[in-house]
Amino acid sequence: MEPVTLTTDRLLLRAIGPQDTDAVYAAAQDADIQRWTTVPSPYLPEHARNFTEELVPEGWANGSVFTFGLFLPEGDLAGTLSITPRSPGEAEIGFWAAKEHRGNGYVTEAALAAARWAFTQLAVDRLEWRTEAGNNASRAVAERAGFTLEGTLRSALGVRGVRRDCWVGSLLPSDLGLPSTAPYLPASA
């Protein structure tokens, strides 16, 4: 798939590329990004180059992961967001915010735009969010974006060789007033 560009009231979401290597490298030096995401730690310049020059373009080209940079009007990188297809009709969302841009609602805004895109253009009927239990900032973004927290999965994440519990939540097209591509029959209460 060719990379797409999405816009919100305050952001431009576009594929990360080689021109963004320095900004990605600088943002990923933040201890919280290294603690709560799967980026390598320590995060070296070659990690940023590999991400911007190989992983992101290849993910778009083969449809394995759709990674957006979240850019402010002046061009600053506010964060990244990815949509990873997992099985037909299902995908996972992941994101991080640059330290200096946290607390402004940018990632929530981007998550909603990317979710709408996934529901309408990728035929996703369930968008799943996961994070290590205890990552309250990620949980707050997911909840503000309308994700329903579904629980804690024991030993569900492998991070740098250590199994960790994770929180899981989901967003469905109907949560955003959109139709599903397949019928959905929820469990009766």
HELIX and SHEET records of a PDB file:
HELIX    1   1 PRO A   18  ASP A   20  5                                   3    
HELIX    2   2 THR A   21  ALA A   27  1                                   7    
HELIX    3   3 ALA A   31  TRP A   36  1                                   6    
HELIX    4   4 PRO A   45  ASN A   50  1                                   6    
HELIX    5   5 PHE A   51  LEU A   55  3                                   5    
HELIX    6   6 VAL A   56  ASN A   62  1                                   7    
HELIX    7   7 LYS A   99  HIS A  101  5                                   3    
HELIX    8   8 TYR A  106  GLN A  121  1                                  16    
HELIX    9   9 ASN A  136  ARG A  144  1                                   9    
HELIX   10  10 PRO A  173  LEU A  176  5                                   4    
SHEET    1   A 8 LEU A   6  THR A   7  0                                        
SHEET    2   A 8 LEU A  12  ALA A  15 -1                                        
SHEET    3   A 8 PHE A  66  PHE A  71 -1                                        
SHEET    4   A 8 LEU A  77  SER A  87 -1                                        
SHEET    5   A 8 GLU A  90  ALA A  97 -1                                        
SHEET    6   A 8 ARG A 126  GLU A 132  1                                        
SHEET    7   A 8 VAL A 162  LEU A 171 -1                                        
SHEET    8   A 8 THR A 148  VAL A 159 -1                                        
END                                                                             
